[in-house]
Amino acid sequence: MDKNTNKIKRLAVFSSGGDAPGMNAAIRAVVRTASYYDLLVYGIYRGYEGMIDGEIVRLQKGDVGNIIHRGGTILKTARSERFKTKEGRKLAYEALMANDIDVMVAIGGDGTFTGAKIFHEEYGIPVIGIPGTIDNDLYGTDYTIGFDTAVNTAIEAVDRIRDTADSHNRLFFVEVMGRDTGYIALNTGIGSGAGAILIPESTIDVETLIKHLENTARRQKLFSLIIVAEGNENGNAQKLATEIKSRFPEYDPKVTIIGHLQRGGAPSALDRLISSRMGFKAVQALMDGETNKMVGIQNNHMVLVPFDDAISKSKEIDQELLKMAEILSL
């Protein structure tokens, strides 16, 4: 693509919702790509909340130096109840106009994209989204920013827990993030060689889990690791551990909740690469006149997915992975 010859002059970038490792790499790519095309770049602090309050600052290429390896987001992030109101969005629009913003890049999840879609419909400011969520639950992309790092963090934790479980012949329930989807739990379970994986999309119930534990006991395997997504319909890790203890007094089940550790830390190599590609693609898409779309990656190719699809369509769990996990745990 040639240098900027269209009417876009000023671009704003912001992160919204939960933070995810790799967001800084995406911000860096947006700023440097836009600068290459002679655009003025502005960063909006604290997402939509900061937009309403006019927390908009000029960003130069040097401002995003030495951030590609950092977790979190240098632009901070927040959830905004005010932006859900027409009055709040009007204040946000006025703040953007005060800085002559032409287009925006929004980094976040479905809530962020829902807000961007409504905002565009009301005020016409073109916006492209970059999927930043560790849950990897957005339709239209194989990976979201932060997912790979979150899984690596969880697997490292489980590997450490395994040493204790083996030494003491104990049963461990390890709870990972995933209120509505089990992508982190499934990949963590496979990658760590877990004895069982419980996720919202799976039909595994407590009786099936008990039968599995009975089989492992007959094989004289006295320790096991069970990975539980926090949104598992059978209950969280603590509830499951209590129930199993009542059925298997010989076990001494322990519970570890990894929690927000999964959100932090330096992004993995894959997350840095994906984030950089998505930031680059987002700027090019805006210059091509695209709007109301999310940048996604499918079969290692960058694609644009309408916000309507990314928000409303469900991303199905890989049934082959589920079957494989079941077979490998036998």
C-alpha positions, -999 to +999 in steps of 0.1 A: +000+000+000+013+035-009+016+063+016-016+079+028-035+095+000-070+094+015-088+118+038-080+100+070-057+122+091-062+112+128-066+078+143-073+069+179-066+036+196-079+023+229-083-009+250-114-018+268-128-045+290-105-071+306-067-068+299-049-095+280-012-101+273-004-088+239-025-057+239+007-036+241+021-053+211-011-044+192-010-008+203+026-006+192+017-020+158-012+004+154+009+035+163+039+026+141+018+015+111-004+046+113+028+068+116+043+051+085+012+062+066+015+098+079-015+096+102-015+114+135-022+088+163-039+094+196-043+071+226-075+070+246-069+061+283-093+038+302-114+028+272-148+042+267-147+057+302-117+078+293-132+087+260-161+103+278-137+122+301-116+133+272-084+114+283-070+115+248-032+121+242-010+122+212+012+091+206+045+092+188+065+062+176+088+066+205+060+063+230+055+027+221+091+017+222+101-011+246+065-022+253+060-053+230+071-076+259+050-061+286+017-075+298-014-054+305-020-023+284-002+011+286-035+028+277-051+012+308-086-003+305-120+000+322-156-009+319-180+020+313-216+020+324-219+056+312-211+046+276-241+024+276-263+056+277-269+080+249-257+108+271-224+091+277-219+083+240-226+120+231-199+131+255-175+106+240-183+119+205-177+155+215-144+145+231-133+128+198-144+158+177-125+181+200-094+162+189-105+159+152-104+121+154-114+105+120-112+067+128-107+044+157-091+010+166-108-007+195-090-035+213-113-057+234-140-084+234-177-086+225-187-058+249-161-035+234-173-044+199-210-040+208-202-004+221-182+004+189-210-009+166-237+013+184-213+043+184-206+040+147-244+037+139-251+068+159-222+090+149-206+074+118-170+072+131-153+043+113-139+017+137-120-016+134-118-040+163-089-062+175-100-092+196-083-089+230-095-115+254-078-145+270-110-166+266-106-171+229-144-171+226-150-146+197-165-160+165-144-156+133-109-159+146-088-189+155-070-169+182-076-139+203-049-118+219-038-132+253-052-167+249-019-184+242-002-167+271-030-176+294-028-212+285+010-213+289+006-197+323-020-222+334+001-252+321+032-239+340+011-238+372-003-272+367+031-287+360+042-274+394+011-287+411+017-321+395+050-325+415+031-321+448+002-343+437+026-371+428+047-367+459+017-369+482-006-391+461-033-365+460-061-354+438-060-318+427-088-297+412-073-268+393-097-241+383-089-218+353-108-189+338-137-195+315-172-185+327-189-193+294-164-212+274-138-239+281-110-230+256-085-223+283-094-254+303-094-277+273-060-266+260-046-265+295-059-300+302-045-315+271-011-297+274-007-307+310-019-343+307-048-339+330-069-368+341-102-351+333-114-317+320-147-301+329-159-273+307-193-255+300-195-272+266-189-307+278-215-333+288-192-348+315-212-349+348-201-358+383-211-394+380-189-398+349-160-381+368-165-405+397-164-435+374-132-422+360-116-419+394-128-454+403-110-467+372-078-448+381-080-462+416-082-497+403-050-490+384-035-479+417-030-444+403-035-425+435-030-390+422-049-371+395-052-336+381-087-324+372-089-291+352-121-272+358-134-241+339-149-217+363-182-218+344-185-256+344-221-265+350-213-291+376-200-264+399-166-248+407-135-266+418-143-263+455-178-277+451-165-306+431-137-314+456-162-314+485-185-338+466-156-361+456-143-362+492-177-374+504-176-403+479-139-411+482-127-407+518-093-422+508-086-392+486-074-359+500-086-335+473-069-301+471-081-271+452-060-245+433-076-215+416-052-199+392-074-168+387-060-136+375-025-149+372-037-160+337-042-124+327-007-111+336+028-116+326+048-111+294+030-122+263+042-154+245+059-152+212+027-163+195+007-135+212+033-109+202+032-120+166-006-122+163-011-089+181+014-072+158-003-086+127-037-076+139-026-040+147-010-037+112-041-051+095-065-028+115-048+003+102-047-009+067-084-018+069-094+017+080-074+032+052-092+009+028-125+023+040-135-007+061-155-002+093-176-021+119-154-052+115-131-072+137-096-083+126-094-121+129-069-148+120-081-179+102-058-207+090-029-182+096-045-156+072-057-122+084-094-116+078-121-091+086-153-103+104-184-081+107-190-070+143-225-085+140-210-120+134-183-117+160-208-106+186-238-127+179-224-160+165-211-187+188-176-201+184-180-239+187-155-259+208-134-284+187-151-317+192-120-336+180-100-320+208-126-330+233-125-366+221-087-367+220-086-353+256-109-381+267-089-408+251-055-395+262-067-394+299-077-431+300 
